[in-house]
């Protein structure tokens, strides 16, 4: 089933929007690079609603031993315990056993479209 989420102008870079598929929340994200991704909206850790979280980045070491930021707007941080998920894959950044279901997203005629299973 295809769901119209919003117009592209309604979801700025680095932001998220939650849509419901029956009783299941789905978080649609637009990364800092402008790509669209969607993940199931419950944290795999303890079930928090990820729509209350925010997109962030990874902090890594740079060549001089300092800090550098990477993957801006690709990491979804849970509002409860700060578990972080890669919206491009659904994988948890810190615990490889945890993962979110991902859903296909595309843009057509100025609209963000989400492909989800029929709600039962």
C-alpha positions in Angstrom: 0.0 0.0 0.0 1.3 3.4 -0.9 0.7 6.4 1.5 1.2 10.0 0.6 3.2 11.4 3.6 3.4 15.0 2.7 4.7 17.4 0.1 8.5 17.6 -0.2 8.5 21.2 1.1 6.8 20.0 4.3 9.7 17.9 5.4 12.9 20.0 5.5 16.4 18.4 5.5 17.3 17.0 8.9 13.8 16.5 10.1 11.3 13.7 10.7 7.6 13.1 10.5 5.5 10.3 12.0 2.7 8.6 10.1 0.5 5.8 11.3 0.1 2.5 9.4 -2.9 1.1 11.4 -1.5 0.9 14.9 2.1 1.1 13.8 4.0 4.4 13.8 6.4 4.9 10.9 9.0 7.7 11.1 9.9 9.3 7.8 13.2 11.1 7.8 14.8 13.5 5.4 18.6 13.4 6.0 21.0 16.3 5.9 21.9 15.3 2.3 18.2 15.4 1.3 17.5 11.7 1.1 14.3 10.1 2.3 14.2 7.0 4.6 11.5 5.4 6.8 11.8 3.2 9.8 9.3 1.6 12.3 8.6 4.2 14.9 9.1 2.2 18.1 12.6 2.0 19.7 13.9 -1.6 19.6 15.4 -1.1 23.1 12.2 -0.4 25.2 9.5 0.7 22.8 9.7 4.5 23.0 8.0 6.4 20.2 10.9 7.5 18.0 8.8 10.4 16.5 9.7 12.3 19.7 13.4 11.8 19.0 15.6 13.8 16.6 18.0 13.3 13.8 21.6 13.8 14.6 25.1 12.7 13.4 28.0 10.4 14.4 31.0 11.7 16.2 34.3 10.2 15.2 38.0 10.8 15.5 39.6 13.0 12.8 43.2 12.6 11.4 44.7 14.9 14.1 43.1 12.9 17.0 40.3 15.4 17.5 36.6 15.0 16.8 34.7 15.2 13.6 31.1 14.9 12.7 29.8 12.6 10.0 26.6 11.4 8.5 24.6 14.5 9.4 20.9 13.9 9.7 21.2 10.1 9.3 21.1 9.0 12.9 17.8 8.9 14.8 18.2 9.3 18.5 15.5 7.8 20.8 14.0 10.3 23.3 14.1 7.9 26.2 17.6 6.4 26.5 19.4 8.0 23.6 19.7 4.8 21.6 20.7 5.7 18.1 19.6 4.2 14.8 20.9 4.6 11.3 17.8 5.6 9.3 19.4 4.3 6.1 19.6 0.7 7.3 17.6 0.6 10.6 20.6 -0.7 12.5 21.3 0.5 16.0 24.6 2.3 16.2 25.7 1.0 19.6 24.0 -2.5 19.7 24.2 -4.6 16.6 21.5 -6.9 18.0 18.9 -4.1 17.7 17.4 -3.1 14.4 14.3 -1.2 13.1 12.3 -2.3 10.2 12.8 -0.1 7.2 10.3 0.9 4.5 10.7 2.1 0.9 10.2 5.9 0.4 10.1 7.7 -2.9 9.3 11.2 -4.3 6.8 11.6 -7.1 5.1 14.7 -8.4 6.4 16.7 -5.4 5.0 14.3 -2.8 6.8 12.0 -0.4 5.4 8.5 -0.8 5.8 5.6 1.7 5.3 2.0 0.8 4.0 0.0 3.8 2.2 -3.3 4.2 -1.6 -3.2 4.4 -2.6 -2.4 8.0 -4.5 -5.3 9.6 
